[in-house]
């Protein structure tokens, strides 16, 4: 079982390894609302209400969680 994401080379990682930090990025970006929120903010920051109107169908709770995850992830 692989416990690290290093492949042996200094500049490559094994994204198939369970502990690879790249997996966290994939998990974040694979979320439907995350992808849509990033697209909606393509031209710059948006106010919460404007984002909620643009992302029809997202609840305030889910939008808040999505934006917090993006912020925590450095996006």
PQR file with spaces between the fields and no chain letter, atoms N, CA, C, O and H, PARSE charges and radii, in Angstrom:
ATOM       1  N    UNK     1       0.836   -1.178    0.000 -0.4000 1.5000
ATOM       2  CA   UNK     1       0.000    0.000    0.000 -0.0000 2.0000
ATOM       3  C    UNK     1       0.885    1.248    0.000  0.5500 1.7000
ATOM       4  O    UNK     1       1.847    1.325    0.765 -0.5500 1.4000
ATOM       5  N    UNK     2       0.570    2.213   -0.844 -0.4000 1.5000
ATOM       6  CA   UNK     2       1.347    3.436   -0.931 -0.0000 2.0000
ATOM       7  C    UNK     2       0.907    4.402    0.161  0.5500 1.7000
ATOM       8  O    UNK     2      -0.285    4.652    0.340 -0.5500 1.4000
ATOM       9  H    UNK     2      -0.211    2.151   -1.465  0.4000 1.0000
ATOM      10  N    UNK     3       1.889    4.945    0.896 -0.4000 1.5000
ATOM      11  CA   UNK     3       1.546    5.875    1.969 -0.0000 2.0000
ATOM      12  C    UNK     3       1.960    7.297    1.640  0.5500 1.7000
ATOM      13  O    UNK     3       1.634    8.217    2.390 -0.5500 1.4000
ATOM      14  H    UNK     3       2.857    4.742    0.751  0.4000 1.0000
ATOM      15  N    UNK     4       2.654    7.496    0.563 -0.4000 1.5000
ATOM      16  CA   UNK     4       3.093    8.826    0.175 -0.0000 2.0000
ATOM      17  C    UNK     4       2.711    9.059   -1.277  0.5500 1.7000
ATOM      18  O    UNK     4       2.339    8.125   -1.987 -0.5500 1.4000
ATOM      19  H    UNK     4       2.918    6.749   -0.046  0.4000 1.0000
ATOM      20  N    UNK     5       2.802   10.278   -1.707 -0.4000 1.5000
ATOM      21  CA   UNK     5       2.443   10.538   -3.098 -0.0000 2.0000
ATOM      22  C    UNK     5       3.667   10.793   -3.965  0.5500 1.7000
ATOM      23  O    UNK     5       3.521   11.097   -5.148 -0.5500 1.4000
ATOM      24  H    UNK     5       3.104   11.037   -1.131  0.4000 1.0000
ATOM      25  N    UNK     6       4.851   10.680   -3.418 -0.4000 1.5000
ATOM      26  CA   UNK     6       6.079   10.854   -4.201 -0.0000 2.0000
ATOM      27  C    UNK     6       6.281    9.649   -5.113  0.5500 1.7000
ATOM      28  O    UNK     6       6.044    8.511   -4.709 -0.5500 1.4000
ATOM      29  H    UNK     6       4.970   10.433   -2.456  0.4000 1.0000
ATOM      30  N    UNK     7       6.718    9.903   -6.338 -0.4000 1.5000
ATOM      31  CA   UNK     7       6.988    8.819   -7.286 -0.0000 2.0000
ATOM      32  C    UNK     7       8.465    8.499   -7.363  0.5500 1.7000
ATOM      33  O    UNK     7       8.863    7.568   -8.063 -0.5500 1.4000
ATOM      34  H    UNK     7       6.910   10.828   -6.666  0.4000 1.0000
ATOM      35  N    UNK     8       9.267    9.245   -6.666 -0.4000 1.5000
ATOM      36  CA   UNK     8      10.708    9.060   -6.730 -0.0000 2.0000
ATOM      37  C    UNK     8      11.369   10.259   -7.371  0.5500 1.7000
ATOM      38  O    UNK     8      12.506   10.592   -7.035 -0.5500 1.4000
ATOM      39  H    UNK     8       8.943   10.002   -6.097  0.4000 1.0000
ATOM      40  N    UNK     9      10.687   10.904   -8.276 -0.4000 1.5000
ATOM      41  CA   UNK     9      11.190   12.122   -8.899 -0.0000 2.0000
ATOM      42  C    UNK     9      10.843   13.294   -7.994  0.5500 1.7000
ATOM      43  O    UNK     9       9.832   13.266   -7.293 -0.5500 1.4000
ATOM      44  H    UNK     9       9.763   10.633   -8.549  0.4000 1.0000
ATOM      45  N    UNK    10      11.671   14.314   -8.010 -0.4000 1.5000
ATOM      46  CA   UNK    10      11.455   15.458   -7.114 -0.0000 2.0000
ATOM      47  C    UNK    10      10.290   16.344   -7.521  0.5500 1.7000
ATOM      48  O    UNK    10       9.790   17.104   -6.692 -0.5500 1.4000
ATOM      49  H    UNK    10      12.493   14.337   -8.580  0.4000 1.0000
ATOM      50  N    UNK    11       9.846   16.275   -8.751 -0.4000 1.5000
ATOM      51  CA   UNK    11       8.803   17.189   -9.206 -0.0000 2.0000
ATOM      52  C    UNK    11       7.517   16.496   -9.627  0.5500 1.7000
ATOM      53  O    UNK    11       6.656   17.131  -10.238 -0.5500 1.4000
ATOM      54  H    UNK    11      10.253   15.658   -9.425  0.4000 1.0000
ATOM      55  N    UNK    12       7.361   15.229   -9.324 -0.4000 1.5000
ATOM      56  CA   UNK    12       6.142   14.516   -9.691 -0.0000 2.0000
ATOM      57  C    UNK    12       5.511   13.876   -8.466  0.5500 1.7000
ATOM      58  O    UNK    12       6.197   13.506   -7.514 -0.5500 1.4000
ATOM      59  H    UNK    12       8.060   14.713   -8.828  0.4000 1.0000
ATOM      60  N    UNK    13       4.189   13.754   -8.511 -0.4000 1.5000
ATOM      61  CA   UNK    13       3.442   13.128   -7.435 -0.0000 2.0000
ATOM      62  C    UNK    13       2.547   12.049   -8.019  0.5500 1.7000
ATOM      63  O    UNK    13       2.153   12.110   -9.184 -0.5500 1.4000
ATOM      64  H    UNK    13       3.631   14.055   -9.284  0.4000 1.0000
ATOM      65  N    UNK    14       2.238   11.076   -7.206 -0.4000 1.5000
ATOM      66  CA   UNK    14       1.341    9.996   -7.602 -0.0000 2.0000
ATOM      67  C    UNK    14      -0.056   10.322   -7.067  0.5500 1.7000
ATOM      68  O    UNK    14      -0.343   10.090   -5.893 -0.5500 1.4000
ATOM      69  H    UNK    14       2.558   11.026   -6.260  0.4000 1.0000
ATOM      70  N    UNK    15      -0.913   10.855   -7.923 -0.4000 1.5000
ATOM      71  CA   UNK    15      -2.258   11.254   -7.475 -0.0000 2.0000
ATOM      72  C    UNK    15      -3.121   10.052   -7.111  0.5500 1.7000
ATOM      73  O    UNK    15      -4.204   10.218   -6.549 -0.5500 1.4000
ATOM      74  H    UNK    15      -0.680   11.044   -8.877  0.4000 1.0000
ATOM      75  N    UNK    16      -2.659    8.857   -7.420 -0.4000 1.5000
ATOM      76  CA   UNK    16      -3.395    7.650   -7.049 -0.0000 2.0000
ATOM      77  C    UNK    16      -3.104    7.228   -5.610  0.5500 1.7000
ATOM      78  O    UNK    16      -3.820    6.397   -5.050 -0.5500 1.4000
ATOM      79  H    UNK    16      -1.779    8.723   -7.876  0.4000 1.0000
ATOM      80  N    UNK    17      -2.059    7.794   -5.012 -0.4000 1.5000
ATOM      81  CA   UNK    17      -1.714    7.481   -3.624 -0.0000 2.0000
ATOM      82  C    UNK    17      -2.731    8.114   -2.682  0.5500 1.7000
ATOM      83  O    UNK    17      -3.153    9.253   -2.884 -0.5500 1.4000
ATOM      84  H    UNK    17      -1.477    8.468   -5.467  0.4000 1.0000
ATOM      85  N    UNK    18      -3.115    7.377   -1.665 -0.4000 1.5000
ATOM      86  CA   UNK    18      -4.162    7.827   -0.740 -0.0000 2.0000
ATOM      87  C    UNK    18      -3.832    9.146   -0.048  0.5500 1.7000
ATOM      88  O    UNK    18      -4.741    9.930    0.224 -0.5500 1.4000
ATOM      89  H    UNK    18      -2.772    6.452   -1.501  0.4000 1.0000
ATOM      90  N    UNK    19      -2.585    9.408    0.240 -0.4000 1.5000
ATOM      91  CA   UNK    19      -2.221   10.603    0.995 -0.0000 2.0000
ATOM      92  C    UNK    19      -1.720   11.751    0.128  0.5500 1.7000
ATOM      93  O    UNK    19      -1.169   12.717    0.656 -0.5500 1.4000
ATOM      94  H    UNK    19      -1.847    8.771    0.019  0.4000 1.0000
ATOM      95  N    UNK    20      -1.892   11.674   -1.162 -0.4000 1.5000
ATOM      96  CA   UNK    20      -1.422   12.736   -2.042 -0.0000 2.0000
ATOM      97  C    UNK    20      -2.266   13.993   -1.839  0.5500 1.7000
ATOM      98  O    UNK    20      -3.492   13.919   -1.921 -0.5500 1.4000
ATOM      99  H    UNK    20      -2.339   10.890   -1.591  0.4000 1.0000
ATOM     100  N    UNK    21      -1.645   15.145   -1.576 -0.4000 1.5000
ATOM     101  CA   UNK    21      -2.414   16.370   -1.369 -0.0000 2.0000
ATOM     102  C    UNK    21      -3.188   16.810   -2.605  0.5500 1.7000
ATOM     103  O    UNK    21      -4.146   17.575   -2.489 -0.5500 1.4000
ATOM     104  H    UNK    21      -0.649   15.205   -1.509  0.4000 1.0000
ATOM     105  N    UNK    22      -2.802   16.351   -3.758 -0.4000 1.5000
ATOM     106  CA   UNK    22      -3.536   16.677   -4.976 -0.0000 2.0000
ATOM     107  C    UNK    22      -4.966   16.166   -4.951  0.5500 1.7000
ATOM     108  O    UNK    22      -5.848   16.725   -5.603 -0.5500 1.4000
ATOM     109  H    UNK    22      -2.025   15.729   -3.852  0.4000 1.0000
ATOM     110  N    UNK    23      -5.186   15.111   -4.202 -0.4000 1.5000
ATOM     111  CA   UNK    23      -6.547   14.558   -4.102 -0.0000 2.0000
ATOM     112  C    UNK    23      -7.518   15.549   -3.474  0.5500 1.7000
ATOM     113  O    UNK    23      -8.692   15.588   -3.841 -0.5500 1.4000
ATOM     114  H    UNK    23      -4.469   14.657   -3.673  0.4000 1.0000
ATOM     115  N    UNK    24      -7.034   16.347   -2.534 -0.4000 1.5000
ATOM     116  CA   UNK    24      -7.896   17.353   -1.907 -0.0000 2.0000
ATOM     117  C    UNK    24      -8.348   18.382   -2.944  0.5500 1.7000
ATOM     118  O    UNK    24      -9.500   18.817   -2.934 -0.5500 1.4000
ATOM     119  H    UNK    24      -6.080   16.316   -2.237  0.4000 1.0000
ATOM     120  N    UNK    25      -7.450   18.761   -3.825 -0.4000 1.5000
ATOM     121  CA   UNK    25      -7.787   19.717   -4.888 -0.0000 2.0000
ATOM     122  C    UNK    25      -8.810   19.090   -5.830  0.5500 1.7000
ATOM     123  O    UNK    25      -9.789   19.736   -6.203 -0.5500 1.4000
ATOM     124  H    UNK    25      -6.514   18.407   -3.834  0.4000 1.0000
ATOM     125  N    UNK    26      -8.588   17.835   -6.214 -0.4000 1.5000
ATOM     126  CA   UNK    26      -9.543   17.153   -7.091 -0.0000 2.0000
ATOM     127  C    UNK    26     -10.916   17.060   -6.438  0.5500 1.7000
ATOM     128  O    UNK    26     -11.937   17.281   -7.089 -0.5500 1.4000
ATOM     129  H    UNK    26      -7.793   17.310   -5.911  0.4000 1.0000
ATOM     130  N    UNK    27     -10.937   16.732   -5.145 -0.4000 1.5000
ATOM     131  CA   UNK    27     -12.200   16.632   -4.421 -0.0000 2.0000
ATOM     132  C    UNK    27     -12.940   17.961   -4.418  0.5500 1.7000
ATOM     133  O    UNK    27     -14.152   18.008   -4.625 -0.5500 1.4000
ATOM     134  H    UNK    27     -10.108   16.553   -4.616  0.4000 1.0000
ATOM     135  N    UNK    28     -12.212   19.023   -4.185 -0.4000 1.5000
ATOM     136  CA   UNK    28     -12.810   20.359   -4.156 -0.0000 2.0000
ATOM     137  C    UNK    28     -13.370   20.740   -5.522  0.5500 1.7000
ATOM     138  O    UNK    28     -14.507   21.203   -5.620 -0.5500 1.4000
ATOM     139  H    UNK    28     -11.227   18.985   -4.017  0.4000 1.0000
ATOM     140  N    UNK    29     -12.585   20.550   -6.568 -0.4000 1.5000
ATOM     141  CA   UNK    29     -12.997   20.977   -7.902 -0.0000 2.0000
ATOM     142  C    UNK    29     -14.055   20.074   -8.534  0.5500 1.7000
ATOM     143  O    UNK    29     -14.756   20.493   -9.454 -0.5500 1.4000
ATOM     144  H    UNK    29     -11.662   20.174   -6.488  0.4000 1.0000
ATOM     145  N    UNK    30     -14.173   18.850   -8.051 -0.4000 1.5000
ATOM     146  CA   UNK    30     -15.145   17.918   -8.620 -0.0000 2.0000
ATOM     147  C    UNK    30     -16.576   18.222   -8.170  0.5500 1.7000
ATOM     148  O    UNK    30     -17.526   17.681   -8.736 -0.5500 1.4000
ATOM     149  H    UNK    30     -13.603   18.509   -7.303  0.4000 1.0000
ATOM     150  N    UNK    31     -16.735   19.062   -7.180 -0.4000 1.5000
ATOM     151  CA   UNK    31     -18.063   19.416   -6.684 -0.0000 2.0000
ATOM     152  C    UNK    31     -18.769   20.328   -7.686  0.5500 1.7000
ATOM     153  O    UNK    31     -18.182   21.286   -8.189 -0.5500 1.4000
ATOM     154  H    UNK    31     -15.963   19.501   -6.720  0.4000 1.0000
ATOM     155  N    UNK    32     -20.034   20.019   -7.969 -0.4000 1.5000
ATOM     156  CA   UNK    32     -20.814   20.784   -8.952 -0.0000 2.0000
ATOM     157  C    UNK    32     -20.858   22.271   -8.626  0.5500 1.7000
ATOM     158  O    UNK    32     -20.593   23.102   -9.494 -0.5500 1.4000
ATOM     159  H    UNK    32     -20.510   19.241   -7.560  0.4000 1.0000
ATOM     160  N    UNK    33     -21.189   22.612   -7.393 -0.4000 1.5000
ATOM     161  CA   UNK    33     -21.338   24.023   -7.041 -0.0000 2.0000
ATOM     162  C    UNK    33     -20.002   24.750   -7.032  0.5500 1.7000
ATOM     163  O    UNK    33     -19.942   25.944   -7.324 -0.5500 1.4000
ATOM     164  H    UNK    33     -21.404   21.937   -6.688  0.4000 1.0000
ATOM     165  N    UNK    34     -18.932   24.040   -6.699 -0.4000 1.5000
ATOM     166  CA   UNK    34     -17.609   24.660   -6.726 -0.0000 2.0000
ATOM     167  C    UNK    34     -17.249   25.070   -8.143  0.5500 1.7000
ATOM     168  O    UNK    34     -16.814   26.197   -8.380 -0.5500 1.4000
ATOM     169  H    UNK    34     -18.980   23.069   -6.462  0.4000 1.0000
ATOM     170  N    UNK    35     -17.429   24.158   -9.079 -0.4000 1.5000
ATOM     171  CA   UNK    35     -17.108   24.455  -10.480 -0.0000 2.0000
ATOM     172  C    UNK    35     -17.944   25.621  -10.996  0.5500 1.7000
ATOM     173  O    UNK    35     -17.430   26.488  -11.702 -0.5500 1.4000
ATOM     174  H    UNK    35     -17.782   23.243   -8.886  0.4000 1.0000
ATOM     175  N    UNK    36     -19.215   25.646  -10.653 -0.4000 1.5000
ATOM     176  CA   UNK    36     -20.086   26.727  -11.106 -0.0000 2.0000
ATOM     177  C    UNK    36     -19.721   28.057  -10.442  0.5500 1.7000
ATOM     178  O    UNK    36     -19.753   29.103  -11.091 -0.5500 1.4000
ATOM     179  H    UNK    36     -19.633   24.941  -10.079  0.4000 1.0000
ATOM     180  N    UNK    37     -19.376   28.020   -9.161 -0.4000 1.5000
ATOM     181  CA   UNK    37     -18.996   29.254   -8.457 -0.0000 2.0000
ATOM     182  C    UNK    37     -17.706   29.832   -9.042  0.5500 1.7000
ATOM     183  O    UNK    37     -17.594   31.045   -9.220 -0.5500 1.4000
ATOM     184  H    UNK    37     -19.350   27.171   -8.634  0.4000 1.0000
ATOM     185  N    UNK    38     -16.748   28.981   -9.336 -0.4000 1.5000
ATOM     186  CA   UNK    38     -15.505   29.455   -9.950 -0.0000 2.0000
ATOM     187  C    UNK    38     -15.801   30.091  -11.302  0.5500 1.7000
ATOM     188  O    UNK    38     -15.256   31.145  -11.629 -0.5500 1.4000
ATOM     189  H    UNK    38     -16.838   27.996   -9.191  0.4000 1.0000
ATOM     190  N    UNK    39     -16.653   29.459  -12.076 -0.4000 1.5000
ATOM     191  CA   UNK    39     -17.036   30.022  -13.369 -0.0000 2.0000
ATOM     192  C    UNK    39     -17.748   31.350  -13.236  0.5500 1.7000
ATOM     193  O    UNK    39     -17.522   32.263  -14.030 -0.5500 1.4000
ATOM     194  H    UNK    39     -17.096   28.603  -11.809  0.4000 1.0000
ATOM     195  N    UNK    40     -18.612   31.462  -12.231 -0.4000 1.5000
ATOM     196  CA   UNK    40     -19.359   32.702  -12.019 -0.0000 2.0000
ATOM     197  C    UNK    40     -18.443   33.841  -11.567  0.5500 1.7000
ATOM     198  O    UNK    40     -18.752   35.013  -11.785 -0.5500 1.4000
ATOM     199  H    UNK    40     -18.795   30.720  -11.587  0.4000 1.0000
ATOM     200  N    UNK    41     -17.329   33.502  -10.944 -0.4000 1.5000
ATOM     201  CA   UNK    41     -16.403   34.526  -10.472 -0.0000 2.0000
ATOM     202  C    UNK    41     -15.211   34.698  -11.404  0.5500 1.7000
ATOM     203  O    UNK    41     -14.190   35.273  -11.029 -0.5500 1.4000
ATOM     204  H    UNK    41     -17.077   32.550  -10.766  0.4000 1.0000
ATOM     205  N    UNK    42     -15.355   34.201  -12.598 -0.4000 1.5000
ATOM     206  CA   UNK    42     -14.285   34.248  -13.594 -0.0000 2.0000
ATOM     207  C    UNK    42     -13.749   35.659  -13.838  0.5500 1.7000
ATOM     208  O    UNK    42     -12.550   35.849  -14.043 -0.5500 1.4000
ATOM     209  H    UNK    42     -16.185   33.734  -12.902  0.4000 1.0000
ATOM     210  N    UNK    43     -14.639   36.635  -13.813 -0.4000 1.5000
ATOM     211  CA   UNK    43     -14.235   38.012  -14.092 -0.0000 2.0000
ATOM     212  C    UNK    43     -13.958   38.818  -12.830  0.5500 1.7000
ATOM     213  O    UNK    43     -13.779   40.034  -12.892 -0.5500 1.4000
ATOM     214  H    UNK    43     -15.613   36.480  -13.647  0.4000 1.0000
ATOM     215  N    UNK    44     -13.925   38.149  -11.697 -0.4000 1.5000
ATOM     216  CA   UNK    44     -13.603   38.839  -10.462 -0.0000 2.0000
ATOM     217  C    UNK    44     -14.571   38.490   -9.344  0.5500 1.7000
ATOM     218  O    UNK    44     -15.548   37.772   -9.553 -0.5500 1.4000
ATOM     219  H    UNK    44     -14.071   37.161  -11.647  0.4000 1.0000
ATOM     220  N    UNK    45     -14.288   39.006   -8.156 -0.4000 1.5000
ATOM     221  CA   UNK    45     -15.125   38.726   -6.988 -0.0000 2.0000
ATOM     222  C    UNK    45     -16.568   39.196   -7.205  0.5500 1.7000
ATOM     223  O    UNK    45     -16.827   40.165   -7.919 -0.5500 1.4000
ATOM     224  H    UNK    45     -13.494   39.590   -7.986  0.4000 1.0000
ATOM     225  N    UNK    46     -17.480   38.491   -6.576 -0.4000 1.5000
ATOM     226  CA   UNK    46     -18.905   38.814   -6.658 -0.0000 2.0000
ATOM     227  C    UNK    46     -19.469   38.901   -5.247  0.5500 1.7000
ATOM     228  O    UNK    46     -18.973   38.253   -4.325 -0.5500 1.4000
ATOM     229  H    UNK    46     -17.270   37.704   -5.995  0.4000 1.0000
ATOM     230  N    UNK    47     -20.493   39.696   -5.093 -0.4000 1.5000
ATOM     231  CA   UNK    47     -21.203   39.746   -3.816 -0.0000 2.0000
ATOM     232  C    UNK    47     -22.000   38.451   -3.659  0.5500 1.7000
ATOM     233  O    UNK    47     -22.392   37.824   -4.643 -0.5500 1.4000
ATOM     234  H    UNK    47     -20.896   40.222   -5.842  0.4000 1.0000
ATOM     235  N    UNK    48     -22.229   38.065   -2.410 -0.4000 1.5000
ATOM     236  CA   UNK    48     -22.932   36.817   -2.120 -0.0000 2.0000
ATOM     237  C    UNK    48     -24.280   36.745   -2.832  0.5500 1.7000
ATOM     238  O    UNK    48     -24.592   35.745   -3.478 -0.5500 1.4000
ATOM     239  H    UNK    48     -21.911   38.574   -1.611  0.4000 1.0000
ATOM     240  N    UNK    49     -25.072   37.802   -2.713 -0.4000 1.5000
ATOM     241  CA   UNK    49     -26.401   37.812   -3.338 -0.0000 2.0000
ATOM     242  C    UNK    49     -26.343   37.681   -4.848  0.5500 1.7000
ATOM     243  O    UNK    49     -27.178   37.004   -5.449 -0.5500 1.4000
ATOM     244  H    UNK    49     -24.818   38.614   -2.188  0.4000 1.0000
ATOM     245  N    UNK    50     -25.362   38.325   -5.464 -0.4000 1.5000
ATOM     246  CA   UNK    50     -25.207   38.232   -6.917 -0.0000 2.0000
ATOM     247  C    UNK    50     -24.844   36.810   -7.322  0.5500 1.7000
ATOM     248  O    UNK    50     -25.348   36.298   -8.322 -0.5500 1.4000
ATOM     249  H    UNK    50     -24.685   38.875   -4.976  0.4000 1.0000
ATOM     250  N    UNK    51     -23.971   36.172   -6.549 -0.4000 1.5000
ATOM     251  CA   UNK    51     -23.606   34.786   -6.839 -0.0000 2.0000
ATOM     252  C    UNK    51     -24.809   33.865   -6.680  0.5500 1.7000
ATOM     253  O    UNK    51     -25.024   32.964   -7.490 -0.5500 1.4000
ATOM     254  H    UNK    51     -23.562   36.588   -5.737  0.4000 1.0000
ATOM     255  N    UNK    52     -25.581   34.095   -5.642 -0.4000 1.5000
ATOM     256  CA   UNK    52     -26.740   33.243   -5.401 -0.0000 2.0000
ATOM     257  C    UNK    52     -27.762   33.384   -6.527  0.5500 1.7000
ATOM     258  O    UNK    52     -28.372   32.396   -6.936 -0.5500 1.4000
ATOM     259  H    UNK    52     -25.406   34.827   -4.983  0.4000 1.0000
ATOM     260  N    UNK    53     -27.950   34.589   -7.023 -0.4000 1.5000
ATOM     261  CA   UNK    53     -28.879   34.779   -8.157 -0.0000 2.0000
ATOM     262  C    UNK    53     -28.335   34.130   -9.423  0.5500 1.7000
ATOM     263  O    UNK    53     -29.090   33.552  -10.205 -0.5500 1.4000
ATOM     264  H    UNK    53     -27.454   35.391   -6.691  0.4000 1.0000
ATOM     265  N    UNK    54     -27.037   34.227   -9.621 -0.4000 1.5000
ATOM     266  CA   UNK    54     -26.420   33.652  -10.827 -0.0000 2.0000
ATOM     267  C    UNK    54     -26.453   32.129  -10.787  0.5500 1.7000
ATOM     268  O    UNK    54     -26.683   31.490  -11.813 -0.5500 1.4000
ATOM     269  H    UNK    54     -26.424   34.697   -8.986  0.4000 1.0000
ATOM     270  N    UNK    55     -26.227   31.543   -9.618 -0.4000 1.5000
ATOM     271  CA   UNK    55     -26.206   30.088   -9.464 -0.0000 2.0000
ATOM     272  C    UNK    55     -27.589   29.604   -9.049  0.5500 1.7000
ATOM     273  O    UNK    55     -27.801   29.187   -7.911 -0.5500 1.4000
ATOM     274  H    UNK    55     -26.041   32.062   -8.784  0.4000 1.0000
ATOM     275  N    UNK    56     -28.493   29.664   -9.960 -0.4000 1.5000
ATOM     276  CA   UNK    56     -29.882   29.310   -9.672 -0.0000 2.0000
ATOM     277  C    UNK    56     -29.973   27.887   -9.119  0.5500 1.7000
ATOM     278  O    UNK    56     -29.439   26.942   -9.700 -0.5500 1.4000
ATOM     279  H    UNK    56     -28.320   30.003  -10.884  0.4000 1.0000
ATOM     280  N    UNK    57     -30.658   27.760   -7.991 -0.4000 1.5000
ATOM     281  CA   UNK    57     -30.865   26.451   -7.384 -0.0000 2.0000
ATOM     282  C    UNK    57     -29.966   26.162   -6.199  0.5500 1.7000
ATOM     283  O    UNK    57     -30.197   25.190   -5.480 -0.5500 1.4000
ATOM     284  H    UNK    57     -31.092   28.528   -7.519  0.4000 1.0000
ATOM     285  N    UNK    58     -28.948   26.977   -5.975 -0.4000 1.5000
ATOM     286  CA   UNK    58     -28.074   26.755   -4.824 -0.0000 2.0000
ATOM     287  C    UNK    58     -28.689   27.414   -3.596  0.5500 1.7000
ATOM     288  O    UNK    58     -29.168   28.546   -3.658 -0.5500 1.4000
ATOM     289  H    UNK    58     -28.761   27.767   -6.559  0.4000 1.0000
ATOM     290  N    UNK    59     -28.669   26.695   -2.484 -0.4000 1.5000
ATOM     291  CA   UNK    59     -29.198   27.267   -1.243 -0.0000 2.0000
ATOM     292  C    UNK    59     -28.125   28.155   -0.611  0.5500 1.7000
ATOM     293  O    UNK    59     -26.937   27.980   -0.882 -0.5500 1.4000
ATOM     294  H    UNK    59     -28.279   25.775   -2.434  0.4000 1.0000
ATOM     295  N    UNK    60     -28.536   29.103    0.227 -0.4000 1.5000
ATOM     296  CA   UNK    60     -27.552   29.946    0.903 -0.0000 2.0000
ATOM     297  C    UNK    60     -26.539   29.118    1.703  0.5500 1.7000
ATOM     298  O    UNK    60     -25.350   29.437    1.731 -0.5500 1.4000
ATOM     299  H    UNK    60     -29.501   29.245    0.447  0.4000 1.0000
ATOM     300  N    UNK    61     -27.018   28.063    2.347 -0.4000 1.5000
ATOM     301  CA   UNK    61     -26.131   27.217    3.148 -0.0000 2.0000
ATOM     302  C    UNK    61     -25.061   26.555    2.283  0.5500 1.7000
ATOM     303  O    UNK    61     -23.880   26.575    2.628 -0.5500 1.4000
ATOM     304  H    UNK    61     -27.984   27.804    2.325  0.4000 1.0000
ATOM     305  N    UNK    62     -25.471   25.976    1.169 -0.4000 1.5000
ATOM     306  CA   UNK    62     -24.527   25.289    0.287 -0.0000 2.0000
ATOM     307  C    UNK    62     -23.565   26.281   -0.356  0.5500 1.7000
ATOM     308  O    UNK    62     -22.380   25.981   -0.500 -0.5500 1.4000
ATOM     309  H    UNK    62     -26.431   25.960    0.889  0.4000 1.0000
ATOM     310  N    UNK    63     -24.051   27.450   -0.741 -0.4000 1.5000
ATOM     311  CA   UNK    63     -23.171   28.463   -1.319 -0.0000 2.0000
ATOM     312  C    UNK    63     -22.143   28.932   -0.291  0.5500 1.7000
ATOM     313  O    UNK    63     -20.970   29.105   -0.623 -0.5500 1.4000
ATOM     314  H    UNK    63     -25.013   27.693   -0.624  0.4000 1.0000
ATOM     315  N    UNK    64     -22.569   29.135    0.938 -0.4000 1.5000
ATOM     316  CA   UNK    64     -21.645   29.525    2.003 -0.0000 2.0000
ATOM     317  C    UNK    64     -20.586   28.457    2.214  0.5500 1.7000
ATOM     318  O    UNK    64     -19.400   28.776    2.308 -0.5500 1.4000
ATOM     319  H    UNK    64     -23.522   28.994    1.207  0.4000 1.0000
ATOM     320  N    UNK    65     -20.992   27.194    2.290 -0.4000 1.5000
ATOM     321  CA   UNK    65     -20.045   26.095    2.467 -0.0000 2.0000
ATOM     322  C    UNK    65     -19.063   26.024    1.297  0.5500 1.7000
ATOM     323  O    UNK    65     -17.867   25.809    1.493 -0.5500 1.4000
ATOM     324  H    UNK    65     -21.955   26.935    2.214  0.4000 1.0000
ATOM     325  N    UNK    66     -19.574   26.206    0.092 -0.4000 1.5000
ATOM     326  CA   UNK    66     -18.741   26.144   -1.110 -0.0000 2.0000
ATOM     327  C    UNK    66     -17.701   27.258   -1.096  0.5500 1.7000
ATOM     328  O    UNK    66     -16.523   27.014   -1.358 -0.5500 1.4000
ATOM     329  H    UNK    66     -20.546   26.381   -0.067  0.4000 1.0000
ATOM     330  N    UNK    67     -18.129   28.471   -0.793 -0.4000 1.5000
ATOM     331  CA   UNK    67     -17.209   29.597   -0.767 -0.0000 2.0000
ATOM     332  C    UNK    67     -16.175   29.451    0.344  0.5500 1.7000
ATOM     333  O    UNK    67     -15.021   29.844    0.170 -0.5500 1.4000
ATOM     334  H    UNK    67     -19.086   28.669   -0.580  0.4000 1.0000
ATOM     335  N    UNK    68     -16.570   28.900    1.466 -0.4000 1.5000
ATOM     336  CA   UNK    68     -15.616   28.676    2.557 -0.0000 2.0000
ATOM     337  C    UNK    68     -14.574   27.629    2.173  0.5500 1.7000
ATOM     338  O    UNK    68     -13.391   27.776    2.479 -0.5500 1.4000
ATOM     339  H    UNK    68     -17.507   28.581    1.607  0.4000 1.0000
ATOM     340  N    UNK    69     -15.028   26.564    1.496 -0.4000 1.5000
ATOM     341  CA   UNK    69     -14.087   25.529    1.038 -0.0000 2.0000
ATOM     342  C    UNK    69     -13.104   26.108    0.032  0.5500 1.7000
ATOM     343  O    UNK    69     -11.915   25.793    0.075 -0.5500 1.4000
ATOM     344  H    UNK    69     -15.989   26.444    1.247  0.4000 1.0000
ATOM     345  N    UNK    70     -13.586   26.947   -0.866 -0.4000 1.5000
ATOM     346  CA   UNK    70     -12.693   27.584   -1.845 -0.0000 2.0000
ATOM     347  C    UNK    70     -11.669   28.471   -1.144  0.5500 1.7000
ATOM     348  O    UNK    70     -10.483   28.456   -1.473 -0.5500 1.4000
ATOM     349  H    UNK    70     -14.552   27.204   -0.901  0.4000 1.0000
ATOM     350  N    UNK    71     -12.144   29.236   -0.182 -0.4000 1.5000
ATOM     351  CA   UNK    71     -11.246   30.128    0.556 -0.0000 2.0000
ATOM     352  C    UNK    71     -10.203   29.329    1.331  0.5500 1.7000
ATOM     353  O    UNK    71      -9.017   29.658    1.308 -0.5500 1.4000
ATOM     354  H    UNK    71     -13.107   29.249    0.086  0.4000 1.0000
ATOM     355  N    UNK    72     -10.646   28.290    2.010 -0.4000 1.5000
ATOM     356  CA   UNK    72      -9.727   27.438    2.765 -0.0000 2.0000
ATOM     357  C    UNK    72      -8.708   26.774    1.848  0.5500 1.7000
ATOM     358  O    UNK    72      -7.545   26.603    2.215 -0.5500 1.4000
ATOM     359  H    UNK    72     -11.610   28.023    2.029  0.4000 1.0000
ATOM     360  N    UNK    73      -9.158   26.399    0.646 -0.4000 1.5000
ATOM     361  CA   UNK    73      -8.281   25.762   -0.322 -0.0000 2.0000
ATOM     362  C    UNK    73      -7.348   26.726   -1.046  0.5500 1.7000
ATOM     363  O    UNK    73      -6.526   26.301   -1.858 -0.5500 1.4000
ATOM     364  H    UNK    73     -10.102   26.538    0.347  0.4000 1.0000
ATOM     365  N    UNK    74      -7.469   28.004   -0.761 -0.4000 1.5000
ATOM     366  CA   UNK    74      -6.580   28.977   -1.364 -0.0000 2.0000
ATOM     367  C    UNK    74      -7.047   29.543   -2.684  0.5500 1.7000
ATOM     368  O    UNK    74      -6.285   30.210   -3.383 -0.5500 1.4000
ATOM     369  H    UNK    74      -8.137   28.348   -0.101  0.4000 1.0000
ATOM     370  N    UNK    75      -8.291   29.283   -3.029 -0.4000 1.5000
ATOM     371  CA   UNK    75      -8.836   29.805   -4.272 -0.0000 2.0000
ATOM     372  C    UNK    75      -9.458   31.166   -4.014  0.5500 1.7000
ATOM     373  O    UNK    75      -9.981   31.791   -4.937 -0.5500 1.4000
ATOM     374  H    UNK    75      -8.910   28.741   -2.461  0.4000 1.0000
